[in-house]
Amino acid sequence: TGQHPPKNKRPKEQGENRIKPTNKKVKPKIPKIKDRDAADSTPKTQSIMIQVMDKGRFQKPAATLSLTAGQTVELRCKGSKIGWSYPAYLDAFKDSRLSVKQHERYGQLTLVNSTSADTGEFSCWGQLCNSYVCRRDEAKTGSTYIFFTEKGELFVPSPSYFDVVYLNPDREAVVPCRVTVLSAKVTLHREFPAKEIPANGTDIVYDMKRGFVYLRPQVDQQGVVYCKAEAGGKSQISVKYQLLYVEVPRGPPSATIVASSTKVKGGDDVRVLCAVLGEPDVEVEFRWIFPGQKDERPVTIQDTWRLIHRGLGHTTRLSQSVIAVHDFETSDTGYYICTAQNPQGQTTVTTAVEFS
C-alpha cells in the first residue's frame, strides 16, 4: 500500500482491457446458428436481371441507365418462365425493333435501333405456373429505367401536340412530360395567365419516371399547362396539356333509359335511349336485349359519346346507345333491356314499350 506503479508501466484506463501479446493459437469460436423457425421467414427479393454488354460481358443493371439512342439493349432474366414489362409505346405499335424470347434457363429482351421514345421502365419477373394458371413470383424480379438520349430531344416524344389530363378529386393526376436526360432541370408552366407552377412537394411533385404529379387535384388547377426542360445549355418546351376537372366519382356506370314513346301504333318507329354520365377517360360498352330478338327483327343500334361541361369547370363523359325499331309490330312489344359496362362493373336498366 502506498507504492507507486513502476515507471515503465502505464496505469490502466477505466474500461480498458489490455491483452498481453502471445503466440498461442486459439481456435476461433463459431457462433451458434439460431433455429430457422426463429429467424425471419419473409423471403428476400433477389434481382434476376442482367444486362449483356459488349464482347459477351454481363453485369447487373443499375436502377437507372443512360444510353445513347441507336444503341442495342439486351436484357436477360434467369428463369424457365419469365414475364416482361416495357414502355407501352413499344407494345402499342407492335414494334419490330423489340424481340422477347424465352430460352431454357432465361428470358431475353432485345431492343435494336433505340430512340428517345423508348425511354422508360424495363422489368421482368419469374412466373409460378400450375397447369395453365400462372402467377407472379414477387421474390424473383428485376427492373431498370433507361434514358435514351437523342440530339435535339430533351423530352420523350409525344404522339400528339396536345393532350388531355383529367383531374379527379379522389386520386392523383399526372402531366406526363418525361425527359430523356437524367440531369435535366424540368419546370411546369401555366399558359394563361402565364406563370411557373412550383412543384412544392405538397400539392405537386416531379417524378422523373412519370412527370409532374398532382397529389390532390383541385378545380382551380385546371387550364392549359406545358413543361420546360434545360440541360447542357439547351432548353426545350413540351407539348401542351389541357387539365380538365372531373366531377364523377369512379364506379360502375350510372345508367338511365327512356323510350321515345311507351305506347306505339303499328307501323310507327320507336327509339329507346340508354345513357351514362361518367369519367371522361373511361369507355362504356352497351349490350341490348329486346323483344324482337328471338324473331330476328331488324333493328338499328348506334353508340356515341362526347365530353360535356357542367358548370364550375366540371367535365363528364356522356355515353349513349340508341336502339331504333322501324315499322313497329306486335312482336316488338315488351321490355327493352340495356346493360352498360365499364372496368368497375355493370348496370342494367329496363323500360317497357306497349302496342297502342
GIVENZI-V774730 format. One record per residue. RES is the residue in three letters. NEAR is the number of other C-alpha atoms within 8 Angstrom. Layout:
res->RES near->NEAR
res->RES near->NEAR
This chain:
res->THR near->2
res->GLY near->3
res->GLN near->4
res->HIS near->4
res->PRO near->6
res->PRO near->5
res->LYS near->5
res->ASN near->4
res->LYS near->6
res->ARG near->5
res->PRO near->5
res->LYS near->7
res->GLU near->5
res->GLN near->4
res->GLY near->4
res->GLU near->6
res->ASN near->5
res->ARG near->5
res->ILE near->4
res->LYS near->4
res->PRO near->4
res->THR near->4
res->ASN near->4
res->LYS near->4
res->LYS near->4
res->VAL near->4
res->LYS near->4
res->PRO near->4
res->LYS near->4
res->ILE near->4
res->PRO near->4
res->LYS near->4
res->ILE near->4
res->LYS near->6
res->ASP near->6
res->ARG near->6
res->ASP near->6
res->ALA near->6
res->ALA near->7
res->ASP near->5
res->SER near->6
res->THR near->4
res->PRO near->5
res->LYS near->5
res->THR near->8
res->GLN near->8
res->SER near->8
res->ILE near->10
res->MET near->14
res->ILE near->11
res->GLN near->12
res->VAL near->12
res->MET near->9
res->ASP near->5
res->LYS near->4
res->GLY near->6
res->ARG near->7
res->PHE near->8
res->GLN near->8
res->LYS near->7
res->PRO near->10
res->ALA near->6
res->ALA near->7
res->THR near->9
res->LEU near->10
res->SER near->10
res->LEU near->9
res->THR near->8
res->ALA near->11
res->GLY near->8
res->GLN near->9
res->THR near->9
res->VAL near->11
res->GLU near->11
res->LEU near->11
res->ARG near->12
res->CYS near->14
res->LYS near->11
res->GLY near->10
res->SER near->10
res->LYS near->10
res->ILE near->14
res->GLY near->8
res->TRP near->8
res->SER near->8
res->TYR near->10
res->PRO near->11
res->ALA near->6
res->TYR near->8
res->LEU near->11
res->ASP near->9
res->ALA near->7
res->PHE near->6
res->LYS near->6
res->ASP near->8
res->SER near->5
res->ARG near->8
res->LEU near->10
res->SER near->9
res->VAL near->8
res->LYS near->7
res->GLN near->10
res->HIS near->8
res->GLU near->6
res->ARG near->7
res->TYR near->13
res->GLY near->15
res->GLN near->13
res->LEU near->12
res->THR near->11
res->LEU near->11
res->VAL near->10
res->ASN near->9
res->SER near->13
res->THR near->11
res->SER near->14
res->ALA near->9
res->ASP near->11
res->THR near->13
res->GLY near->10
res->GLU near->12
res->PHE near->12
res->SER near->11
res->CYS near->13
res->TRP near->15
res->GLY near->14
res->GLN near->11
res->LEU near->9
res->CYS near->8
res->ASN near->6
res->SER near->5
res->TYR near->5
res->VAL near->6
res->CYS near->9
res->ARG near->7
res->ARG near->8
res->ASP near->10
res->GLU near->8
res->ALA near->8
res->LYS near->11
res->THR near->15
res->GLY near->12
res->SER near->11
res->THR near->12
res->TYR near->12
res->ILE near->12
res->PHE near->15
res->PHE near->16
res->THR near->14
res->GLU near->11
res->LYS near->4
res->GLY near->4
res->GLU near->11
res->LEU near->15
res->PHE near->11
res->VAL near->13
res->PRO near->7
res->SER near->7
res->PRO near->4
res->SER near->6
res->TYR near->7
res->PHE near->8
res->ASP near->9
res->VAL near->8
res->VAL near->11
res->TYR near->11
res->LEU near->14
res->ASN near->12
res->PRO near->10
res->ASP near->7
res->ARG near->8
res->GLU near->12
res->ALA near->12
res->VAL near->10
res->VAL near->10
res->PRO near->7
res->CYS near->11
res->ARG near->10
res->VAL near->12
res->THR near->14
res->VAL near->11
res->LEU near->8
res->SER near->5
res->ALA near->10
res->LYS near->7
res->VAL near->8
res->THR near->11
res->LEU near->13
res->HIS near->12
res->ARG near->13
res->GLU near->10
res->PHE near->7
res->PRO near->5
res->ALA near->7
res->LYS near->8
res->GLU near->8
res->ILE near->8
res->PRO near->7
res->ALA near->12
res->ASN near->7
res->GLY near->7
res->THR near->7
res->ASP near->10
res->ILE near->12
res->VAL near->12
res->TYR near->10
res->ASP near->8
res->MET near->8
res->LYS near->8
res->ARG near->12
res->GLY near->12
res->PHE near->14
res->VAL near->13
res->TYR near->11
res->LEU near->11
res->ARG near->9
res->PRO near->14
res->GLN near->9
res->VAL near->10
res->ASP near->4
res->GLN near->7
res->GLN near->12
res->GLY near->10
res->VAL near->11
res->VAL near->12
res->TYR near->13
res->CYS near->13
res->LYS near->12
res->ALA near->15
res->GLU near->12
res->ALA near->11
res->GLY near->4
res->GLY near->5
res->LYS near->6
res->SER near->9
res->GLN near->10
res->ILE near->8
res->SER near->10
res->VAL near->11
res->LYS near->11
res->TYR near->12
res->GLN near->12
res->LEU near->13
res->LEU near->13
res->TYR near->13
res->VAL near->13
res->GLU near->10
res->VAL near->8
res->PRO near->8
res->ARG near->7
res->GLY near->6
res->PRO near->11
res->PRO near->15
res->SER near->8
res->ALA near->12
res->THR near->8
res->ILE near->12
res->VAL near->8
res->ALA near->11
res->SER near->8
res->SER near->8
res->THR near->8
res->LYS near->8
res->VAL near->13
res->LYS near->8
res->GLY near->10
res->GLY near->8
res->ASP near->9
res->ASP near->10
res->VAL near->12
res->ARG near->11
res->VAL near->12
res->LEU near->12
res->CYS near->12
res->ALA near->11
res->VAL near->14
res->LEU near->12
res->GLY near->14
res->GLU near->12
res->PRO near->10
res->ASP near->6
res->VAL near->8
res->GLU near->5
res->VAL near->10
res->GLU near->7
res->PHE near->10
res->ARG near->7
res->TRP near->8
res->ILE near->8
res->PHE near->10
res->PRO near->11
res->GLY near->10
res->GLN near->8
res->LYS near->6
res->ASP near->5
res->GLU near->6
res->ARG near->7
res->PRO near->5
res->VAL near->8
res->THR near->8
res->ILE near->8
res->GLN near->7
res->ASP near->9
res->THR near->7
res->TRP near->8
res->ARG near->7
res->LEU near->9
res->ILE near->8
res->HIS near->8
res->ARG near->8
res->GLY near->5
res->LEU near->5
res->GLY near->10
res->HIS near->12
res->THR near->13
res->THR near->15
res->ARG near->14
res->LEU near->12
res->SER near->13
res->GLN near->11
res->SER near->12
res->VAL near->12
res->ILE near->11
res->ALA near->11
res->VAL near->11
res->HIS near->9
res->ASP near->8
res->PHE near->13
res->GLU near->9
res->THR near->7
res->SER near->6
res->ASP near->10
res->THR near->12
res->GLY near->9
res->TYR near->10
res->TYR near->13
res->ILE near->11
res->CYS near->13
res->THR near->11
res->ALA near->14
res->GLN near->13
res->ASN near->12
res->PRO near->6
res->GLN near->9
res->GLY near->9
res->GLN near->10
res->THR near->11
res->THR near->9
res->VAL near->10
res->THR near->9
res->THR near->10
res->ALA near->9
res->VAL near->14
res->GLU near->9
res->PHE near->10
res->SER near->6
